[in-house]
Amino acid sequence: MSDLHRSFRRTGPHDIADIAQAAPHPRRDLVAITATLRGEPDDEPRRQVVLVDAAGTLRPVLPGASTTSPVWSPTGDRLCVLAAEAVVLVDLDGAEIARSPELGGTPELARWAADGRRLALVVAESGAHVSDVWGSGTVGGAATETWRPMVLPHSGGRRRLVVWEISGGTRALTTLNTWEVDWLGNDLVAVVSDCAGEGAWYDARLVRVSPSGEVSELHEERFQLARPTGSPDGRHWSALTGIASDRDLLAGALLVGRDGHPAAVVPTAEVHVTEHRWVAPGTALVIGHRGLDTVVGTVTVESGAWTELWSGTATTARYQPELGGLDHAGRPVLVLEQHDMPPTLVRIGAAGEREVLLSSAGPGTESVRAAVGTTRAVTWSAPDGLHLQGLLDLPRGDAPYPLVVHPHGGPVGAYQDGWIGRDLHTTTLVARGYAVFRPNPRGSAGRGAVFAEAVLGDMGGADVQDIESGIDQLVTDGVVDPERVGILGQSYGAFLACWMPCLSDRYRASVSRSPCTDWVSFHLTTNIAPFDDLFLSGDLWDPESQYWTRNPLMHHAANRTPTLLTAGVQDLATPANQAQQMYRPLAERHVPAAFALYPEEGHGVEAPLALTDVCARTVAWFERFMPVTP
């Protein structure tokens, strides 16, 4: 398997393994991107901002340095990029022209003021929590002194709002923990919380911050807020609002406000918005999902007029901020991918045609394509008649196939038709002859607030029935062998991989990666305790509450499915004890069980050697208990 994965990691021209964070120039045919570079298959990947012109010529920014998050100045004469300990300004050739003073932390976000003379920054101090979307753990990681204890309550590791006067120094504007920020005229609009721990984000609020640091409340939402943005003329502020499982995973509605008027949701043609920005006074660009489709459009906030610029089954990389924008001619420039297309920088014409500006394709891409079969959208009806969608990855060969059900994380996450090589677990299973079913049950993003909120107070309830009915449909259609069905999941999907075998004996094998297996101990040890407060009903100590009744550990006696559990030592979101404590009672009841603990990993496994190891264990587990050849 090591050789297979090495073949998947081979890069092509310019050593580009991935493309993200597209920033089109406001006046020229020039796009700044963040490329992930890897020379040899076993090299550590490195991120580098690169300039791509109309001819496809690449110019690296600050060659040799690790840089991300390109943002053009209002006039386009300078580009701002984030380096490890500084914010750097470069010219159109990618050469450095200015560097921020010492920031005392890691810059995570930078936004230009309209005058081009100031930048608003979010700076994460060492020890600040990392969202589990990005692997959990803390900013600084191994770079911090290893002897230092983790102390509760969490007081250090804050995210500071800093303004850099480019001709002068920097100054912090507020002591509030600042998650995201943008300019609102001469003021700032920010998502903030009083505390700094990851759990504080769930109750964050929207504020206005004056140049002198005076803070006034703008808006407090029922659920979560993300992506605060100010219009170019300073009249409107906006943000995304909705139910979210994790920071940086919010898909929701577009909320817009201005002085003297209450904030209101602006209709976006049923698009569940993942990214937006102002492209003109009163007009916002919207990127998001409508079911399995990705949609790009603009909306005039006063009239609600919607203009759809593009929609299609290809998708943007969901977790990446700065998904793209409009170029100087008003054409969308995006990084798109699909099951058979690796991340590709494209410009979309008036008729919807896609012009490829840069592709990450290479020998590894061809190896992936040669190893797997096809991916197709599937639809079915839940027991209550609700229309549902998902993706089905099929291997080469004839049906019926052994099936691995792969619920997504969240629960408010979603599968889109992205590059299959991005998920090595799915890729490897399909290459070995397994079909993989990736359902979007109720509670998933992409179908609006009502659909997403349906999982509140019902995790492991109707969403389980949604998934089970999807499996039944695949069996009825003759695609799946009902005697060879397994389940695989990470995070919330890992909870389901432990919970669903408690409810049904159809599963021949289960692999649960970074799971929650006991909501009681989860609440007491996780760094995101507000998560279960939000999604579960009842009191933590009430045996009749969902903390106990929807608890895989409390129902382990009903689970007879051979189960492999994995976890990372650095995971603060679903601590490793969650996997380990499920392993013990299964093993003591002589249910085949195994537990793998990865000392250098967090919420999920990312390092190449560790990833190959967990994929090998996963495939071996399914081949042992539900082999491709019966």
RAZI-V912733 format. One line per field, one symbol per residue. ss: DSSP state (a for helix, b for strand, c for the rest). A space follows every 50 residues. Layout:
BEGIN
ss = ???
END
This chain:
BEGIN
ss = caaaaaaaccccaaabbbbbbbbbcccccbbbbbbbbccccccccbbbbb bbbccccbbbcccccccbbbbbccccccbbbbccccbbbbcccccbbbbc cccccbbbbbbbcccccbbbbbbbccccbccaaacccbccaaaccccccc ccccccccbbbbbbbccccbbbbbccbbbbbbbbccbbbbbbbccccaaa aaacbbbbbcccccbbbbbccccbbbbbbbcccccbbbbbbbcccccccc cbbbbbbbccbbbbbbcccccbbbbbbbbbccbbbbbbbbccbbbbbbbb cccccbbbbbbbccbccccccccbbbcccccbbbbbbbccbbbbbbbbcc cccbbbbbbcccaaaaaaaaaccbbbbbbbbcccccbbbbbbbbcccccc bbbbbbbccccccccccccaaacaaaaaaaacccbbbbbbcccccccaaa aaaccccccccaaaaaaaaaaaaaaacccbbbbbbbbbbbcaaaaaaaaa aaacccbbbbbbbcccccaaaaaaaccccaaaaaaccccccccccaaaac cccccaaacccbbbbbbbccccccccaaaaaaaaaaaaccccbbbbbbcc cccccccaaaaaaaaaaaaaaaaaaccccc
END
